[in-house]
Amino acid sequence: PKLFQKVAEAAMQREREFSNSQHVANLLWSYATMGITDKQLFLSFMPTAAKLIDSYTNQGLANIAWAYAVADVDAPTLFNAHFINKRVEKKDGFEIERFRQLYQWHLWQTKEKSNPGLSIELQERCYNVFISEESTVSKLQDDVVAHYCTSVLIQKKRCSWAAAIA
């Protein structure tokens, strides 16, 4: 994490020098993938990511959307009508995994942020791909389950202890 913190600081200082959309998408995607959701990093790259919107590949569009959803950073200047139109224009070129990322972004936009998401046609296509395979458990899901189980066990021990002394 210290290395990622130093890289984030350096990237934010040089954010205006990023002119390649793939570099921006890769940077933000890597932080989200590692579970490092440095909100300042994501906020500082929002204008650059928006400025480069026309140059993203399908993978770049999906990665950027997914990364912001994972980081839970609202980016209305990035995820606007132009962004959604780019997705619709490129919908036939997305790989399977990108449809899954787009659907996760769509859920985040519509459920968490009350923003418009994907068009109905693209939403349905993404949803069908999203449910077509058995899901895998993420590190976050593992952490939540472990925390829950630990909390429940502690609570049960407290209850057992309280009953024993009563």
DRENDO-1510 file (C-alpha; in Angstrom, 1 decimal, always signed):
<recs>
REC; n; res; u; v; w
REC; 1; PRO; +0.0; +0.0; +0.0 .
REC; 2; LYS; +2.8; +2.5; +0.6 .
REC; 3; LEU; +4.1; +2.0; -2.9 .
REC; 4; PHE; +0.5; +2.5; -4.3 .
REC; 5; GLN; +0.2; +5.7; -2.2 .
REC; 6; LYS; +3.5; +7.1; -3.6 .
REC; 7; VAL; +2.5; +6.2; -7.1 .
REC; 8; ALA; -0.9; +7.9; -6.6 .
REC; 9; GLU; +0.7; +11.0; -5.3 .
REC; 10; ALA; +3.1; +11.2; -8.2 .
REC; 11; ALA; +0.3; +10.5; -10.7 .
REC; 12; MET; -1.9; +13.2; -9.2 .
REC; 13; GLN; +1.0; +15.7; -9.5 .
REC; 14; ARG; +1.4; +14.8; -13.1 .
REC; 15; GLU; -2.2; +14.1; -14.0 .
REC; 16; ARG; -2.3; +16.8; -16.7 .
REC; 17; GLU; +0.5; +15.0; -18.5 .
REC; 18; PHE; -1.6; +11.9; -19.0 .
REC; 19; SER; -2.7; +12.0; -22.7 .
REC; 20; ASN; -3.2; +8.3; -23.3 .
REC; 21; SER; -6.6; +6.9; -22.4 .
REC; 22; GLN; -5.2; +3.4; -21.9 .
REC; 23; HIS; -2.8; +4.7; -19.3 .
REC; 24; VAL; -5.5; +6.4; -17.4 .
REC; 25; ALA; -7.8; +3.4; -17.5 .
REC; 26; ASN; -5.0; +1.0; -16.5 .
REC; 27; LEU; -4.0; +3.2; -13.6 .
REC; 28; LEU; -7.5; +3.5; -12.1 .
REC; 29; TRP; -8.4; -0.1; -12.9 .
REC; 30; SER; -5.3; -1.3; -11.1 .
REC; 31; TYR; -6.1; +0.6; -7.9 .
REC; 32; ALA; -9.7; -0.6; -8.0 .
REC; 33; THR; -8.6; -4.2; -8.6 .
REC; 34; MET; -6.3; -4.0; -5.6 .
REC; 35; GLY; -9.1; -2.6; -3.5 .
REC; 36; ILE; -7.2; +0.7; -3.0 .
REC; 37; THR; -10.0; +3.3; -3.5 .
REC; 38; ASP; -8.1; +6.5; -3.1 .
REC; 39; LYS; -10.9; +8.9; -3.7 .
REC; 40; GLN; -8.6; +11.8; -4.3 .
REC; 41; LEU; -6.8; +9.9; -7.0 .
REC; 42; PHE; -10.1; +9.1; -8.8 .
REC; 43; LEU; -11.4; +12.7; -8.4 .
REC; 44; SER; -8.2; +14.2; -9.7 .
REC; 45; PHE; -8.3; +12.0; -12.8 .
REC; 46; MET; -12.0; +12.6; -13.6 .
REC; 47; PRO; -11.4; +15.7; -15.9 .
REC; 48; THR; -8.6; +13.8; -17.8 .
REC; 49; ALA; -10.7; +10.7; -18.1 .
REC; 50; ALA; -13.6; +12.7; -19.4 .
REC; 51; LYS; -11.4; +14.6; -21.9 .
REC; 52; LEU; -10.1; +11.4; -23.3 .
REC; 53; ILE; -13.5; +9.7; -23.6 .
REC; 54; ASP; -13.4; +9.6; -27.5 .
REC; 55; SER; -10.1; +7.6; -27.5 .
REC; 56; TYR; -11.0; +4.8; -25.1 .
REC; 57; THR; -11.1; +1.3; -26.4 .
REC; 58; ASN; -14.1; -0.9; -25.4 .
REC; 59; GLN; -12.0; -2.4; -22.7 .
REC; 60; GLY; -10.9; +1.1; -21.5 .
REC; 61; LEU; -14.5; +2.3; -21.3 .
REC; 62; ALA; -15.5; -0.8; -19.3 .
REC; 63; ASN; -12.4; -0.6; -17.0 .
REC; 64; ILE; -12.9; +3.1; -16.3 .
REC; 65; ALA; -16.6; +2.6; -15.5 .
REC; 66; TRP; -15.9; -0.4; -13.3 .
REC; 67; ALA; -13.0; +1.3; -11.4 .
REC; 68; TYR; -15.1; +4.3; -10.5 .
REC; 69; ALA; -18.0; +2.0; -9.3 .
REC; 70; VAL; -15.6; +0.0; -7.2 .
REC; 71; ALA; -14.1; +3.2; -5.7 .
REC; 72; ASP; -17.6; +4.6; -5.2 .
REC; 73; VAL; -16.6; +7.9; -6.6 .
REC; 74; ASP; -19.4; +9.8; -8.3 .
REC; 75; ALA; -18.1; +11.3; -11.6 .
REC; 76; PRO; -21.0; +13.2; -13.3 .
REC; 77; THR; -18.7; +15.0; -15.7 .
REC; 78; LEU; -17.4; +11.6; -16.9 .
REC; 79; PHE; -20.5; +9.5; -16.7 .
REC; 80; ASN; -22.8; +11.7; -18.7 .
REC; 81; ALA; -24.8; +11.3; -21.9 .
REC; 82; HIS; -21.6; +11.4; -24.1 .
REC; 83; PHE; -20.1; +8.5; -22.1 .
REC; 84; ILE; -23.3; +6.4; -22.4 .
REC; 85; ASN; -23.5; +7.2; -26.2 .
REC; 86; LYS; -19.9; +6.0; -26.6 .
REC; 87; ARG; -20.9; +2.7; -25.0 .
REC; 88; VAL; -24.0; +2.3; -27.2 .
REC; 89; GLU; -21.9; +3.1; -30.3 .
REC; 90; LYS; -19.3; +0.4; -29.4 .
REC; 91; LYS; -21.7; -2.2; -27.9 .
REC; 92; ASP; -21.0; -4.8; -30.6 .
REC; 93; GLY; -17.3; -4.8; -29.8 .
REC; 94; PHE; -17.3; -5.5; -26.1 .
REC; 95; GLU; -15.9; -8.8; -24.9 .
REC; 96; ILE; -17.8; -10.9; -22.4 .
REC; 97; GLU; -16.0; -9.6; -19.3 .
REC; 98; ARG; -16.6; -6.0; -20.4 .
REC; 99; PHE; -20.3; -6.6; -20.4 .
REC; 100; ARG; -20.0; -7.8; -16.8 .
REC; 101; GLN; -18.1; -4.7; -15.8 .
REC; 102; LEU; -20.7; -2.5; -17.6 .
REC; 103; TYR; -23.5; -4.2; -15.8 .
REC; 104; GLN; -21.8; -3.6; -12.4 .
REC; 105; TRP; -21.3; +0.0; -13.3 .
REC; 106; HIS; -25.0; +0.2; -14.4 .
REC; 107; LEU; -26.2; -1.1; -11.1 .
REC; 108; TRP; -23.9; +1.3; -9.2 .
REC; 109; GLN; -25.2; +4.3; -11.3 .
REC; 110; THR; -28.9; +3.4; -11.0 .
REC; 111; LYS; -29.1; +2.0; -7.5 .
REC; 112; GLU; -26.4; +3.9; -5.6 .
REC; 113; LYS; -26.2; +7.2; -7.4 .
REC; 114; SER; -29.7; +7.5; -8.9 .
REC; 115; ASN; -28.2; +8.3; -12.2 .
REC; 116; PRO; -29.2; +7.1; -15.6 .
REC; 117; GLY; -27.4; +4.0; -16.6 .
REC; 118; LEU; -27.2; +2.0; -19.8 .
REC; 119; SER; -29.8; +2.0; -22.5 .
REC; 120; ILE; -32.5; -0.7; -22.1 .
REC; 121; GLU; -31.0; -2.8; -25.0 .
REC; 122; LEU; -27.5; -2.6; -23.7 .
REC; 123; GLN; -28.6; -3.1; -20.1 .
REC; 124; GLU; -30.4; -6.3; -21.0 .
REC; 125; ARG; -27.4; -7.6; -23.0 .
REC; 126; CYS; -25.1; -6.9; -20.1 .
REC; 127; TYR; -27.5; -8.5; -17.6 .
REC; 128; ASN; -27.7; -11.7; -19.7 .
REC; 129; VAL; -24.0; -11.9; -19.8 .
REC; 130; PHE; -23.7; -11.1; -16.1 .
REC; 131; ILE; -25.9; -14.0; -15.1 .
REC; 132; SER; -24.7; -16.5; -17.7 .
REC; 133; GLU; -21.9; -17.8; -15.6 .
REC; 134; GLU; -21.5; -18.9; -12.0 .
REC; 135; SER; -20.0; -16.0; -10.1 .
REC; 136; THR; -16.7; -16.1; -8.2 .
REC; 137; VAL; -16.3; -14.8; -4.7 .
REC; 138; SER; -14.3; -11.5; -4.4 .
REC; 139; LYS; -11.8; -10.7; -1.7 .
REC; 140; LEU; -14.3; -8.1; -0.4 .
REC; 141; GLN; -17.0; -10.8; -0.1 .
REC; 142; ASP; -14.6; -13.0; +1.8 .
REC; 143; ASP; -13.7; -10.2; +4.1 .
REC; 144; VAL; -17.3; -9.3; +4.8 .
REC; 145; VAL; -18.2; -13.0; +5.5 .
REC; 146; ALA; -15.2; -13.4; +7.8 .
REC; 147; HIS; -16.0; -10.2; +9.7 .
REC; 148; TYR; -19.6; -11.3; +10.0 .
REC; 149; CYS; -18.7; -14.7; +11.2 .
REC; 150; THR; -16.2; -13.3; +13.7 .
REC; 151; SER; -18.8; -10.8; +15.0 .
REC; 152; VAL; -21.4; -13.6; +15.4 .
REC; 153; LEU; -19.0; -15.8; +17.2 .
REC; 154; ILE; -18.0; -13.0; +19.5 .
REC; 155; GLN; -21.6; -12.3; +20.2 .
REC; 156; LYS; -22.4; -16.0; +20.9 .
REC; 157; LYS; -19.4; -16.2; +23.3 .
REC; 158; ARG; -20.7; -13.1; +25.1 .
REC; 159; CYS; -24.1; -14.7; +25.4 .
REC; 160; SER; -22.6; -18.0; +26.6 .
REC; 161; TRP; -20.5; -16.1; +29.1 .
REC; 162; ALA; -23.4; -14.0; +30.3 .
REC; 163; ALA; -25.6; -17.1; +30.7 .
REC; 164; ALA; -22.8; -18.9; +32.6 .
REC; 165; ILE; -22.4; -16.2; +35.2 .
REC; 166; ALA; -26.1; -15.5; +35.6 .
</recs>
